[in-house]
């Protein structure tokens, strides 16, 4: 979608966090829906084994998402997203 930009992305165990710029002409739900649809299609093409895991439904992503707008604390949010999952990853390894 023209004007939509993914600024930062951070991965954690079973989810991800993103900082995105979405022009006001687009509904956030439409942008997220398009992102999930296109990425799921690419994942199914790249990872053929997904069809065996999700054999009942042609679904890769869960239907939900959380959105929050950013104001004054944008730098804090960007830092959190960028380092998502890195802080706790050592604790997870220790427990295993």
Protein Blocks (a to p, Z undefined) as FASTA:
>chain_A
ZZiacfbdcdefkbccddddddfkbcfklmmmmmmmmmmmmmmmmmmmlmmmmmmbccfb
dfbdcddddfklmmmmmmmmmmgoklmmmmmmmmZZ
